[in-house]
């Protein structure tokens, strides 16, 4: 079990908590709005298909999905949302990428900068850390539902995935950016139940940190994700093998 996998699973559980308090609904709706700017028909808009699938995974109601599409295509007001990505470093020299979706750039950059400063981080220029990550499709399956690695590997490769990684209590299926929707849809057609399926920034290599630094970084992550405009946060650190998160 790698430290990175444990971090991935802690974030997955954090995502479930977000869903309970409605944060995931907001994230999902914003992603649909942004995706729909390139066309409101999912059949011809791969990003929109992916956004709708992610929204359904967090149980966003159908009427809210349809409303978000109308905002994105300009049929309804409320679609003036812009994507902005911030980069920098956290405690221990760990690389950080923060993806946001906002209707007020000045507010967002001020809030993100404040969190970086408060938690001992430093914001950098665009491109300062992005080269340390690959943008991939990441599909997560539960080992409780799919305990057999050979079965998962067979399903993934048949669907066109590139790799399957053993991540503690889940399997992580990785795809190329351009293959993500095709792989996800192929798995859906095979009746595979996914814990999550999304595009993500996956670190090329990870930086080991001690327990104290890890806790600082996790508090940093929580503070960033609590911001209304933040969609996703990515780090490249590796947790100690015996690490236990704070309650």
Backbone as JSON, one array per atom type, in Angstrom:
{
  "sequence": "XXXXXXXXXXXXXXXXXXXXXXXXXXXXXXXXXXXXXXXXXXXXXXXXXXXXXXXXXXXXXXXXXXXXXXXXXXXXXXXXXXXXXXXXXXXXXXXXXXXXXXXXXXXXXXXXXXXXXXXXXXXXXXXXXXXXXXXXXXXXXXXXXXXXXXXXXXXXXXXXXXXXXXXXXXXXXXXXXXXXXXXXXXXXXXXXXXXXXXXXXXXXXXXXXXXXXXXXXXXXXXXXXXXXXXXXXXXXXXXXXXXXXXX",
  "N": [[0.85, -1.2, 0.0], [0.71, 2.07, -0.98], [1.75, 5.38, 0.07], [0.64, 7.38, -1.48], [-1.7, 6.15, -2.43], [-3.19, 5.92, -0.11], [-3.66, 8.6, 0.46], [-5.25, 9.2, -1.77], [-7.53, 7.72, -1.19], [-8.37, 8.87, 1.22], [-9.1, 11.36, 0.26], [-11.21, 10.53, -1.35], [-13.09, 9.71, 0.56], [-13.47, 12.18, 1.78], [-14.73, 13.42, -0.31], [-17.2, 12.11, -0.27], [-18.25, 13.14, 2.1], [-18.48, 15.8, 1.36], [-20.54, 15.59, -0.48], [-22.71, 15.1, 1.15], [-23.17, 17.56, 2.35], [-23.87, 19.14, 0.28], [-21.93, 20.41, -1.27], [-20.8, 19.01, -3.39], [-22.84, 19.01, -5.25], [-22.85, 21.67, -6.16], [-20.3, 21.82, -7.35], [-20.59, 19.91, -9.39], [-22.67, 21.01, -10.93], [-21.49, 23.4, -11.81], [-19.42, 22.39, -13.42], [-20.93, 21.23, -15.46], [-22.14, 23.53, -16.54], [-19.88, 24.88, -17.57], [-18.94, 22.96, -19.4], [-21.1, 22.83, -21.15], [-20.89, 25.14, -22.57], [-19.63, 24.63, -24.91], [-21.53, 23.45, -26.44], [-24.78, 22.12, -26.12], [-25.62, 19.51, -26.5], [-25.12, 16.36, -25.4], [-24.31, 14.22, -26.98], [-22.6, 15.16, -28.92], [-20.63, 16.35, -27.46], [-18.09, 15.62, -25.64], [-17.0, 16.34, -23.17], [-19.23, 17.34, -21.85], [-20.8, 15.02, -21.67], [-19.24, 13.58, -19.88], [-19.36, 15.31, -17.66], [-22.07, 15.22, -17.02], [-22.33, 12.53, -16.33], [-20.71, 12.48, -14.04], [-22.19, 14.19, -12.44], [-24.53, 12.72, -12.08], [-23.47, 10.67, -10.58], [-23.17, 11.81, -8.08], [-25.72, 12.14, -7.46], [-27.08, 14.42, -8.41], [-30.05, 16.1, -9.07], [-32.18, 15.52, -11.94], [-33.53, 17.8, -12.97], [-31.88, 19.87, -12.13], [-29.54, 19.3, -13.51], [-30.41, 19.71, -16.13], [-31.04, 22.43, -15.94], [-28.51, 23.52, -15.5], [-27.29, 22.95, -17.94], [-28.79, 24.6, -19.63], [-27.99, 27.1, -18.65], [-25.3, 27.07, -19.34], [-25.4, 27.04, -22.14], [-26.44, 29.48, -22.59], [-29.15, 29.9, -22.64], [-30.48, 30.37, -20.27], [-29.98, 32.75, -17.59], [-26.96, 33.09, -15.62], [-24.78, 31.69, -16.45], [-22.27, 32.78, -16.6], [-19.46, 31.87, -16.02], [-16.08, 31.25, -15.34], [-13.19, 29.28, -15.93], [-10.35, 28.97, -13.92], [-7.02, 28.19, -13.19], [-4.85, 27.74, -10.5], [-1.49, 27.62, -9.33], [1.16, 26.37, -7.22], [3.12, 26.02, -4.2], [3.08, 23.97, -1.28], [3.51, 23.22, 2.24], [6.66, 21.65, 2.92], [7.58, 21.81, 0.34], [5.83, 20.77, -1.49], [4.07, 20.28, -4.53], [1.2, 22.03, -5.74], [-1.96, 22.14, -7.28], [-4.73, 24.06, -8.07], [-7.92, 24.0, -9.16], [-10.42, 26.13, -10.31], [-13.77, 27.47, -10.62], [-15.43, 30.26, -11.51], [-17.43, 33.27, -11.04], [-16.36, 35.61, -10.42], [-13.38, 36.77, -10.68], [-11.54, 38.3, -9.19], [-12.37, 37.99, -6.52], [-11.99, 35.24, -6.22], [-9.18, 34.78, -6.65], [-8.18, 36.25, -4.51], [-9.19, 34.86, -2.3], [-8.08, 32.29, -2.64], [-5.32, 32.9, -2.55], [-5.16, 33.84, 0.08], [-5.64, 31.49, 1.55], [-3.44, 29.92, 0.77], [-1.35, 31.48, 1.9], [-2.02, 31.48, 4.63], [-1.64, 28.82, 5.29], [1.03, 28.32, 5.0], [1.93, 28.18, 2.38], [2.94, 28.98, -1.04], [1.91, 30.85, -3.77], [2.45, 30.29, -7.24], [3.64, 31.1, -10.59], [1.67, 30.62, -13.6], [2.0, 27.39, -14.88], [4.11, 26.72, -13.29], [4.17, 24.42, -11.7], [2.65, 22.57, -13.05], [3.85, 20.91, -14.92], [4.67, 18.75, -13.5], [2.66, 16.97, -13.34], [0.31, 14.71, -14.92], [-2.51, 14.93, -17.04], [-5.13, 12.85, -16.76], [-7.66, 10.33, -17.36], [-9.44, 9.08, -14.63], [-10.77, 6.34, -13.15], [-12.5, 4.95, -10.53], [-12.86, 1.96, -8.77], [-14.48, -0.03, -6.31], [-12.87, -2.27, -4.09], [-14.33, -3.92, -2.53], [-16.58, -4.47, -4.02], [-15.39, -5.4, -6.31], [-13.28, -7.64, -5.96], [-11.36, -9.2, -7.29], [-8.38, -8.91, -8.91], [-7.59, -9.74, -11.48], [-10.01, -9.88, -12.84], [-10.81, -7.19, -12.82], [-8.68, -6.06, -14.24], [-9.06, -7.3, -16.7], [-11.59, -6.26, -17.47], [-10.94, -3.53, -17.62], [-8.88, -3.38, -19.59], [-10.2, -4.44, -21.79], [-12.03, -2.44, -22.17], [-10.41, -0.45, -23.06], [-8.6, 0.91, -21.45], [-5.49, 2.22, -20.05], [-4.05, 1.43, -17.8], [-4.13, -0.22, -14.59], [-4.23, 0.4, -11.2], [-3.39, -0.7, -7.95], [-4.89, 0.53, -5.24], [-4.96, 0.59, -2.22], [-7.95, 0.2, -0.74], [-9.32, 0.35, -3.08], [-9.53, 0.1, -6.7], [-7.73, 1.79, -9.2], [-8.38, 2.9, -12.3], [-6.65, 3.97, -15.06], [-6.77, 6.19, -17.83], [-5.95, 7.48, -21.1], [-6.3, 10.96, -21.8], [-7.86, 11.49, -24.1], [-9.2, 9.11, -24.39], [-10.9, 8.76, -22.29], [-13.81, 9.12, -22.03], [-14.77, 7.16, -23.78], [-13.79, 4.81, -22.58], [-15.03, 4.95, -20.05], [-17.74, 4.82, -20.82], [-17.76, 2.33, -22.04], [-17.28, 0.66, -19.85], [-19.55, 1.24, -18.35], [-21.47, 0.13, -20.04], [-20.89, -2.49, -19.68], [-21.95, -2.9, -17.26], [-20.53, -2.12, -15.03], [-20.03, -0.88, -11.77], [-19.11, 2.23, -10.67], [-17.08, 4.01, -8.35], [-16.2, 6.58, -8.68], [-15.62, 8.72, -11.51], [-13.61, 10.6, -13.42], [-11.79, 13.32, -14.98], [-8.46, 13.98, -14.06], [-5.61, 15.5, -12.41], [-2.77, 13.8, -12.26], [0.0, 13.05, -10.31], [3.31, 12.8, -11.66], [5.5, 11.89, -10.26], [5.91, 11.32, -6.72], [6.31, 13.18, -3.65], [7.82, 12.28, -0.68], [6.6, 12.87, 2.63], [6.74, 13.78, 6.13], [4.7, 12.83, 9.01], [3.76, 15.11, 10.41], [4.02, 17.18, 8.51], [2.34, 16.16, 6.58], [-0.17, 16.34, 7.83], [-0.42, 19.09, 8.01], [-0.6, 19.68, 5.28], [-2.95, 18.39, 4.63], [-4.81, 19.82, 6.11], [-4.53, 22.21, 4.76], [-5.46, 21.42, 2.23], [-8.17, 20.9, 2.91], [-9.03, 23.47, 3.61], [-8.78, 24.8, 1.17], [-10.6, 23.34, -0.42], [-12.94, 23.96, 0.83], [-13.57, 26.45, -0.1], [-15.93, 28.22, -2.02], [-15.57, 28.52, -4.79], [-13.74, 26.66, -5.6], [-13.0, 23.84, -7.48], [-11.38, 21.48, -7.81], [-8.54, 20.06, -6.12], [-5.14, 19.31, -6.28], [-2.3, 17.47, -5.21], [1.18, 16.49, -4.92], [2.21, 14.82, -2.95], [3.4, 12.13, -0.83], [2.1, 10.03, 1.57], [3.27, 8.93, 4.84], [3.77, 5.43, 5.49], [2.46, 4.44, 7.82], [0.59, 6.33, 8.4], [-2.04, 8.07, 10.03], [-5.0, 9.83, 9.58], [-6.2, 13.0, 10.93], [-9.08, 13.27, 13.05]],
  "CA": [[0.0, 0.0, 0.0], [1.55, 3.27, -1.06], [1.22, 6.57, 0.72], [-0.21, 8.1, -2.44], [-3.01, 5.52, -2.48], [-3.93, 6.27, 1.1], [-4.12, 9.98, 0.25], [-6.35, 9.16, -2.74], [-8.73, 7.21, -0.53], [-8.81, 9.88, 2.17], [-9.8, 12.36, -0.53], [-12.47, 9.95, -1.79], [-14.02, 9.79, 1.7], [-13.78, 13.59, 1.92], [-15.72, 13.72, -1.33], [-18.5, 11.64, 0.19], [-18.73, 14.1, 3.09], [-18.88, 16.98, 0.61], [-21.83, 15.34, -1.09], [-23.75, 15.2, 2.18], [-23.48, 18.94, 2.67], [-24.27, 19.84, -0.92], [-20.83, 21.01, -2.02], [-20.6, 18.27, -4.63], [-23.86, 19.47, -6.2], [-22.38, 22.92, -6.74], [-19.18, 21.5, -8.24], [-21.1, 19.19, -10.56], [-23.44, 21.95, -11.76], [-20.55, 24.32, -12.47], [-18.73, 21.66, -14.49], [-21.88, 21.1, -16.57], [-22.27, 24.85, -17.15], [-18.67, 25.14, -18.36], [-18.9, 22.02, -20.51], [-22.18, 23.13, -22.1], [-20.53, 26.31, -23.39], [-19.19, 24.09, -26.2], [-22.66, 22.75, -27.05], [-25.66, 21.52, -25.12], [-25.98, 18.14, -26.84], [-24.07, 15.47, -24.9], [-23.85, 13.29, -28.02], [-21.5, 15.76, -29.65], [-19.8, 17.1, -26.51], [-17.56, 14.59, -24.74], [-16.85, 16.87, -21.81], [-20.56, 17.42, -21.25], [-21.19, 13.65, -21.29], [-18.49, 13.25, -18.66], [-19.88, 16.14, -16.57], [-23.39, 14.69, -16.64], [-22.1, 11.25, -15.62], [-20.2, 12.81, -12.7], [-23.31, 14.76, -11.69], [-25.42, 11.61, -11.7], [-22.78, 9.89, -9.56], [-23.4, 12.44, -6.77], [-27.18, 12.23, -7.34], [-27.63, 15.73, -8.76], [-31.34, 15.87, -9.7], [-32.26, 15.73, -13.38], [-33.91, 19.17, -13.3], [-30.72, 20.73, -11.92], [-28.64, 19.02, -14.63], [-30.97, 20.4, -17.3], [-30.91, 23.88, -15.71], [-27.1, 23.86, -15.69], [-27.03, 22.94, -19.38], [-29.38, 25.82, -20.2], [-27.12, 28.23, -18.28], [-24.07, 26.99, -20.12], [-25.66, 27.37, -23.55], [-26.91, 30.86, -22.67], [-30.61, 29.98, -22.67], [-30.85, 30.97, -18.99], [-28.93, 33.53, -16.95], [-26.18, 32.39, -14.61], [-23.72, 30.88, -17.03], [-21.03, 33.55, -16.73], [-18.48, 31.22, -15.15], [-14.78, 31.09, -15.99], [-12.23, 28.36, -15.29], [-9.01, 29.51, -13.64], [-6.19, 27.25, -12.45], [-3.75, 28.34, -9.73], [-0.42, 26.67, -9.01], [2.08, 26.83, -6.2], [3.76, 25.03, -3.33], [2.65, 23.9, 0.1], [4.54, 22.81, 3.2], [7.53, 20.58, 2.46], [7.89, 21.96, -1.08], [4.9, 19.94, -2.26], [3.39, 20.99, -5.61], [-0.25, 22.15, -5.56], [-2.75, 22.69, -8.38], [-6.08, 24.37, -7.61], [-8.81, 24.31, -10.27], [-11.58, 26.88, -9.84], [-14.79, 27.91, -11.57], [-15.86, 31.45, -10.79], [-18.05, 34.4, -11.72], [-15.69, 36.8, -9.89], [-11.97, 36.39, -10.63], [-10.85, 39.01, -8.11], [-12.72, 37.33, -5.27], [-11.41, 33.9, -6.17], [-7.73, 34.82, -6.45], [-7.91, 36.73, -3.16], [-9.49, 33.78, -1.35], [-7.08, 31.23, -2.81], [-4.04, 33.41, -2.04], [-5.25, 33.89, 1.54], [-5.48, 30.13, 2.08], [-2.03, 29.56, 0.57], [-0.53, 32.19, 2.89], [-2.37, 31.02, 5.98], [-1.17, 27.45, 5.52], [2.46, 28.19, 4.74], [2.22, 27.91, 0.98], [3.29, 30.09, -1.92], [1.38, 30.74, -5.12], [3.45, 30.48, -8.29], [3.16, 31.5, -11.91], [1.05, 29.57, -14.39], [2.99, 26.46, -15.42], [5.24, 26.52, -12.37], [4.18, 23.04, -11.19], [1.79, 21.7, -13.87], [4.68, 19.94, -15.63], [4.9, 17.61, -12.62], [1.44, 16.18, -13.36], [-0.31, 14.32, -16.18], [-3.97, 14.94, -17.0], [-5.59, 11.52, -17.14], [-8.95, 9.88, -16.88], [-9.27, 8.2, -13.47], [-12.01, 5.66, -12.8], [-12.26, 4.26, -9.27], [-13.75, 0.85, -8.43], [-14.32, -0.52, -4.94], [-12.41, -3.66, -3.98], [-15.42, -4.68, -1.9], [-17.44, -4.92, -5.11], [-14.57, -6.06, -7.33], [-12.07, -8.07, -5.23], [-10.42, -9.95, -8.12], [-7.58, -8.02, -9.75], [-7.6, -10.22, -12.87], [-11.3, -9.5, -13.42], [-10.76, -5.74, -13.04], [-7.73, -5.82, -15.32], [-9.7, -7.72, -17.94], [-12.62, -5.29, -17.8], [-10.3, -2.26, -17.97], [-8.17, -3.49, -20.86], [-11.21, -4.63, -22.84], [-12.67, -1.14, -22.38], [-9.44, 0.44, -23.7], [-7.81, 1.65, -20.46], [-4.04, 2.06, -20.15], [-3.39, 0.9, -16.6], [-4.92, -0.41, -13.37], [-3.36, 0.48, -10.04], [-3.91, -1.17, -6.67], [-4.87, 1.7, -4.38], [-5.48, 0.28, -0.9], [-9.23, -0.48, -0.8], [-9.93, 0.59, -4.39], [-8.73, -0.01, -7.92], [-7.73, 3.03, -9.97], [-8.19, 2.65, -13.73], [-6.15, 5.18, -15.72], [-6.94, 6.24, -19.28], [-5.5, 8.7, -21.75], [-7.31, 12.02, -21.8], [-8.75, 11.36, -25.25], [-9.92, 7.83, -24.33], [-11.63, 8.66, -21.03], [-15.24, 8.92, -22.18], [-15.0, 5.86, -24.42], [-13.55, 3.77, -21.58], [-16.09, 5.03, -19.05], [-18.98, 4.34, -21.41], [-17.62, 0.88, -22.25], [-17.46, 0.03, -18.54], [-20.97, 1.38, -18.02], [-22.2, -0.83, -20.87], [-20.63, -3.81, -19.1], [-22.61, -2.96, -15.95], [-19.57, -1.87, -13.95], [-20.39, 0.17, -10.82], [-17.92, 3.03, -10.39], [-17.13, 4.92, -7.2], [-16.06, 7.9, -9.29], [-15.01, 8.72, -12.84], [-13.37, 12.02, -13.73], [-10.45, 13.71, -15.39], [-7.71, 14.42, -12.87], [-4.17, 15.74, -12.55], [-2.1, 12.72, -11.54], [1.43, 13.37, -10.24], [4.24, 11.88, -12.32], [6.24, 11.31, -9.13], [5.42, 11.87, -5.47], [7.29, 13.65, -2.68], [7.5, 11.77, 0.66], [6.57, 13.85, 3.71], [6.52, 13.17, 7.44], [3.31, 12.91, 9.47], [3.4, 16.49, 10.76], [3.84, 17.92, 7.26], [1.14, 15.61, 5.93], [-1.37, 16.9, 8.47], [-0.49, 20.49, 7.57], [-1.05, 19.69, 3.9], [-4.35, 17.98, 4.58], [-5.6, 20.99, 6.56], [-4.43, 23.13, 3.63], [-6.4, 20.89, 1.25], [-9.55, 21.11, 3.38], [-9.33, 24.91, 3.54], [-8.98, 25.13, -0.24], [-11.83, 22.72, -0.92], [-14.09, 24.63, 1.46], [-13.88, 27.67, -0.85], [-17.05, 27.97, -2.93], [-15.18, 28.53, -6.2], [-12.75, 25.62, -5.88], [-13.54, 22.6, -8.03], [-10.49, 20.36, -7.52], [-7.21, 20.36, -5.59], [-4.22, 18.2, -6.5], [-0.98, 17.55, -4.6], [2.06, 15.39, -5.33], [2.93, 14.26, -1.8], [3.2, 10.73, -0.46], [1.94, 9.88, 3.01], [4.0, 7.84, 5.48], [3.04, 4.16, 5.44], [1.64, 4.2, 9.01], [-0.1, 7.57, 8.68], [-3.45, 8.09, 10.38], [-5.48, 11.2, 9.48], [-6.88, 13.58, 12.07], [-10.55, 13.11, 13.0]],
  "C": [[0.88, 1.24, 0.0], [0.91, 4.43, -0.33], [0.29, 7.33, -0.19], [-1.61, 7.49, -2.48], [-3.83, 5.88, -1.26], [-4.47, 7.69, 1.0], [-5.31, 10.0, -0.7], [-7.64, 8.7, -2.06], [-9.25, 8.14, 0.54], [-9.59, 10.96, 1.43], [-11.15, 11.83, -1.01], [-13.51, 10.01, -0.67], [-14.43, 11.23, 1.95], [-14.85, 14.0, 0.91], [-17.11, 13.26, -0.93], [-19.09, 12.59, 1.22], [-19.2, 15.38, 2.4], [-20.28, 16.81, 0.03], [-22.95, 15.52, -0.09], [-24.11, 16.64, 2.47], [-23.7, 19.79, 1.42], [-23.17, 20.44, -1.75], [-20.65, 20.32, -3.37], [-21.63, 18.66, -5.68], [-23.39, 20.73, -6.92], [-21.25, 22.66, -7.73], [-19.68, 20.86, -9.53], [-21.84, 20.13, -11.5], [-22.51, 22.92, -12.5], [-19.81, 23.64, -13.61], [-19.65, 21.49, -15.7], [-22.03, 22.43, -17.3], [-21.09, 25.14, -18.06], [-18.63, 24.24, -19.59], [-19.92, 22.37, -21.58], [-21.9, 24.37, -22.94], [-20.07, 25.88, -24.78], [-20.28, 23.29, -26.89], [-23.47, 22.0, -26.03], [-26.1, 20.11, -25.4], [-24.87, 17.2, -26.4], [-23.51, 14.55, -25.98], [-22.66, 13.85, -28.78], [-20.52, 16.52, -28.77], [-19.31, 16.12, -25.43], [-17.43, 15.09, -23.31], [-18.2, 16.96, -21.11], [-21.06, 16.04, -20.85], [-20.53, 13.25, -19.98], [-19.04, 14.02, -17.46], [-21.23, 15.64, -16.09], [-23.24, 13.38, -15.88], [-21.61, 11.51, -14.2], [-21.32, 13.38, -11.83], [-24.27, 13.67, -11.22], [-24.8, 10.78, -10.58], [-22.95, 10.48, -8.17], [-24.88, 12.75, -6.57], [-27.73, 13.65, -7.54], [-28.94, 15.5, -9.52], [-31.35, 16.24, -11.18], [-32.6, 17.17, -13.74], [-32.75, 20.14, -13.12], [-29.67, 20.52, -13.03], [-29.12, 19.79, -15.87], [-30.84, 21.92, -17.16], [-29.48, 24.33, -15.93], [-26.74, 23.88, -17.17], [-27.58, 24.2, -20.02], [-28.56, 27.06, -19.86], [-25.86, 28.24, -19.13], [-24.25, 27.38, -21.57], [-26.19, 28.79, -23.72], [-28.41, 31.01, -22.74], [-31.16, 30.63, -21.4], [-29.68, 31.78, -18.46], [-28.17, 32.67, -15.94], [-25.03, 31.57, -15.15], [-22.39, 31.6, -17.2], [-19.98, 33.05, -15.75], [-17.21, 30.94, -15.94], [-13.92, 30.1, -15.2], [-10.9, 29.06, -15.1], [-8.26, 28.48, -12.81], [-5.05, 28.01, -11.78], [-2.75, 27.24, -9.37], [0.48, 27.25, -7.92], [2.65, 25.68, -5.39], [3.17, 25.13, -1.93], [3.81, 23.53, 1.0], [5.36, 21.65, 2.64], [7.88, 20.66, 0.99], [7.0, 21.16, -1.99], [4.18, 20.8, -3.32], [1.88, 20.92, -5.42], [-0.87, 22.74, -6.82], [-4.18, 22.87, -7.88], [-6.91, 24.79, -8.83], [-10.06, 24.99, -9.73], [-12.54, 27.17, -10.99], [-15.51, 29.08, -10.9], [-16.57, 32.47, -11.67], [-17.43, 35.72, -11.24], [-14.21, 36.48, -9.68], [-11.23, 37.05, -9.46], [-11.12, 38.36, -6.75], [-11.98, 36.0, -5.14], [-9.91, 33.94, -5.91], [-7.39, 35.3, -5.05], [-8.13, 35.63, -2.13], [-8.45, 32.66, -1.43], [-5.73, 31.67, -2.26], [-4.03, 33.44, -0.52], [-5.04, 32.51, 2.15], [-4.04, 29.65, 1.92], [-1.17, 30.18, 1.68], [-0.76, 31.67, 4.29], [-1.78, 29.65, 6.3], [0.27, 27.23, 5.07], [2.83, 27.87, 3.32], [2.59, 29.16, 0.22], [2.68, 29.86, -3.29], [2.47, 31.03, -6.14], [2.81, 30.94, -9.58], [2.47, 30.31, -12.6], [2.13, 28.69, -15.04], [4.12, 26.13, -14.48], [5.3, 25.1, -11.81], [3.41, 22.07, -12.08], [2.59, 20.62, -14.59], [4.95, 18.69, -14.8], [3.7, 16.66, -12.58], [1.07, 15.8, -14.79], [-1.82, 14.42, -16.02], [-4.47, 13.63, -17.59], [-7.05, 11.33, -16.76], [-8.71, 8.9, -15.73], [-10.64, 7.65, -13.08], [-11.73, 4.78, -11.59], [-13.32, 3.18, -9.05], [-13.46, 0.39, -7.01], [-13.86, -1.97, -4.94], [-13.47, -4.54, -3.31], [-16.34, -5.26, -2.97], [-16.67, -5.74, -6.14], [-13.25, -6.52, -6.7], [-10.99, -8.71, -6.1], [-9.68, -9.03, -9.09], [-7.62, -8.44, -11.21], [-8.89, -9.82, -13.57], [-11.3, -8.01, -13.77], [-9.84, -5.41, -14.2], [-8.34, -6.18, -16.66], [-10.75, -6.73, -18.4], [-12.0, -3.99, -18.31], [-9.65, -2.33, -19.34], [-9.14, -3.68, -22.02], [-11.88, -3.3, -23.18], [-11.72, -0.13, -23.03], [-8.61, 1.27, -22.74], [-6.32, 1.35, -20.63], [-3.44, 1.29, -18.98], [-4.41, 0.71, -15.49], [-3.95, -0.41, -12.2], [-4.1, 0.03, -8.78], [-3.77, -0.03, -5.67], [-5.58, 1.42, -3.05], [-6.81, -0.46, -1.0], [-10.0, -0.18, -2.08], [-8.96, 0.21, -5.51], [-8.85, 1.32, -8.65], [-7.41, 2.68, -11.42], [-7.78, 3.97, -14.39], [-6.35, 5.08, -17.23], [-6.26, 7.49, -19.82], [-6.65, 9.69, -21.77], [-8.33, 11.81, -22.91], [-9.6, 10.09, -25.21], [-10.9, 7.76, -23.16], [-13.12, 8.34, -21.21], [-15.56, 7.56, -22.8], [-14.82, 4.72, -23.42], [-14.66, 3.77, -20.53], [-17.4, 4.46, -19.59], [-18.93, 2.84, -21.66], [-17.82, 0.12, -20.94], [-18.92, 0.11, -18.1], [-21.79, 0.33, -18.77], [-22.0, -2.26, -20.39], [-21.25, -3.95, -17.71], [-21.7, -2.72, -14.77], [-20.05, -0.7, -13.08], [-19.12, 0.92, -10.42], [-18.13, 3.89, -9.16], [-17.01, 6.36, -7.66], [-15.41, 7.73, -10.65], [-14.84, 10.17, -13.26], [-11.98, 12.19, -14.31], [-9.72, 14.28, -14.19], [-6.26, 14.68, -13.24], [-3.45, 14.73, -11.65], [-0.6, 13.02, -11.5], [2.31, 12.32, -10.92], [5.1, 11.17, -11.29], [5.7, 11.97, -7.86], [6.58, 12.22, -4.54], [6.95, 13.09, -1.3], [7.55, 12.89, 1.7], [6.37, 13.12, 5.03], [5.08, 13.44, 7.89], [2.88, 14.34, 9.79], [3.14, 17.32, 9.51], [2.58, 17.45, 6.53], [-0.12, 16.21, 6.52], [-1.54, 18.37, 8.11], [-1.06, 20.57, 6.15], [-2.53, 19.3, 3.78], [-5.27, 19.08, 5.1], [-5.63, 22.06, 5.46], [-5.44, 22.71, 2.55], [-7.85, 21.17, 1.66], [-9.95, 22.58, 3.27], [-9.56, 25.34, 2.09], [-10.32, 24.59, -0.74], [-13.08, 23.32, -0.3], [-14.46, 25.94, 0.75], [-14.94, 27.36, -1.91], [-16.62, 27.81, -4.38], [-14.21, 27.4, -6.57], [-13.44, 24.33, -6.34], [-12.7, 21.38, -7.64], [-9.16, 20.86, -6.99], [-6.34, 19.12, -5.76], [-2.88, 18.49, -5.85], [-0.11, 16.41, -5.15], [2.82, 14.8, -4.15], [2.52, 12.82, -1.52], [3.16, 10.61, 1.05], [2.86, 8.8, 3.57], [3.14, 6.58, 5.53], [2.07, 3.99, 6.62], [0.79, 5.43, 9.37], [-1.57, 7.36, 9.01], [-3.93, 9.53, 10.34], [-6.12, 11.69, 10.77], [-8.38, 13.36, 11.93], [-11.2, 14.4, 12.55]]
}
